[in-house]
Amino acid sequence: MQRNKQSQEEKELSKFKKFSKNKYLNLGIYSVLLLLLILWTKNLWLILIFGIIFDYFITKKVNWTFWKKRDAPKTKTVEWIDAIVFAGIAALLIRTLLIEAYTIPTSSMEKTLRVGDYLFVSKYHYGPRMPITPIAVPFTHNTPINFPLFSRIVELPYKRLAGITEVKNDDIVVFNFPVGDTVVANYTGQSYYELCRQFGRKAVVNDETVNPYTGILEKGFFGKILIRPIDKKDNYVKRCVAIGGDVLEVVDGLVLINGQPQEHFIDMQYKYAIVTDGSLFNPRVYENLDISKEDQNGSHSFDPNLLVYMPELANYDLSNLLILPLTQNGYEQMKAMPNVLYIKKLVKNKGYKEPYIFPHTPLVYSINDTLINYTKTVDDSLSNFLSERLGRTFNYTQDFVNVLIQNSDDSLLLQHVITYLTLSQTGSYPWNEDNFGPLWIPKAGETLELSLDNLPAYERAIDVYEGNNLEVKDGKIFINGIESTSYTFKQDYFFMMGDNRHNSADSRFWGLVPENHIVGTPIFVWLSLDKDKKFLSKIRWERFFIGTRKL
């Protein structure tokens, strides 16, 4: 009885195998899948793939599985190759269209996303972006120092497939670093443009400068200049605080969207100034507050500008001052400590200008006019500023003029000096991390009235992200050679900020994120490792498989 039953099952299995190998059935299944792919991508060129499918199953003119002989018995080697090829193609499709694994390398999203979190990022939520540089080594991203992993021989226009939702306020988003189109090999986490503002374009291009830490002239300080297309820029993860059409403002550290406060997220943290009575904290305090060793080691760093916006600190012994990042809950616990004499959130005053805050460099409207109009305003702070950037002192206005003339081809340096002279003196953009804006976020199809005052905030979006030729001549704005008083944006833009508000390089520093830079959204953490611990204690078991869409 048992043997007959087994025989019947084997016959049914044999029938199923024979049915599943029917060439017309397989042709139909793969043709339907191809049709769905064509409808999703709206790319009629994919119809050509039908010819390959038809030949593979019906006419068999070409041996598409060239690593094995057609109709020959399968060997173990061939079976392994079949499995590897199938797995590779499946993994590549999943990585391109559905999900991809990422890791969190920095603390900009602490404590929402932790350093050492390994994430799966959904590409189907916002719609998968089709590869812009399709010729690349599979399963790799951008360029190591000496060997490119992709080719720019073929660059396709931006195209995104339909998704199940759009980027919304407060979503956690993975995107390509907008100003990462040009980087230097030794500092890929910083933009080329920021390094030029700090060190001068000549120093970066010639790859030599005085090391700010040693004071020694170094060749090879920056490394090779790397140019990256959109999809090969570094990946960043932040929270989208504002979407196209919003007006964003940061007031005393509080984000306002269209005049309304942003939701406070429980794991959001800020830096606090803490003065103790001189006694040390028990290491268990840092552990309970989940303060990393990196943050503990940096807690004694003192910025003299702190006294500008926290003058009451002068009444305390600053040798007992600590600067630590805390969540709201951590603040309440620290405040209750018996040895804490003073604790207050670091908030830079409104009107206190930070030179590294966006927007950085307005267009050079007229170098000669600028020299005439602004060299009379040279003061001690400007002399100090120039001394830091160029390694020498400037005592006289004429000395300053001569330096500008000598560096006339260093447009980024000129723009930075002019920005300092115009904006820091007139107060057009007196913004910092804690008091920023208001700033309108561009939305596709909406028109902005242009002026020389608001142009610095939208210059890169119009010129670089939307591919126009933007110029300013004789105080007038020209776009693609046509004098323009307004501009209609072609795509949506977003403003991204890290939840670790005082330790995040985000849109406050480098500006708007275009829609074509959006990669996806994290959906869950599949592994989390604490870099400050060892062996099995490194594993944060409580973070396994936690969803990130609602963090």
Beta strands, then each sheet from edge to edge (+ up, - down):
strand 1: 99-103
strand 2: 117-122
strand 3: 172-176
strand 4: 182-184
strand 5: 208-210
strand 6: 217-219
strand 7: 225-227
strand 8: 235-242
strand 9: 247-251
strand 10: 254-257
strand 11: 260-261
strand 12: 269-276
strand 13: 321-327
strand 14: 340-345
strand 15: 436-440
strand 16: 447-449
strand 17: 470-473
strand 18: 476-479
strand 19: 482-483
strand 20: 486-488
strand 21: 493-497
strand 22: 513-514
strand 23: 518-528
sheet 1: 1+ 2- 23+ 3- 8+ 21- 22+
sheet 2: 4+ 7-
sheet 3: 5+ 6-
sheet 4: 11+ 10- 9+ 15-
sheet 5: 13+ 12- 14+
sheet 6: 16+ 20-
sheet 7: 17+ 18- 19+
end
